[in-house]
């Protein structure tokens, strides 16, 4: 899998997690612990995307 493909997959997962967060926040009985976990996962993915993107620029 190329770096670009991996970044694209991570970006899609990032968007999916954002949707989950928005749906959870819209719920009257929002689980704030779960929301925090989703936000941490989203941040980890964003950091991974940044790392891969930076590595891709260095190797080209």
Secondary structure, DSSP 8 states (H G I E B T S, - for coil): --HHHHHHHHHHHHHHHHHHHHHHHHSTT--HHHHHHHHHHHHHHHHHHHHHHHHHHHH-
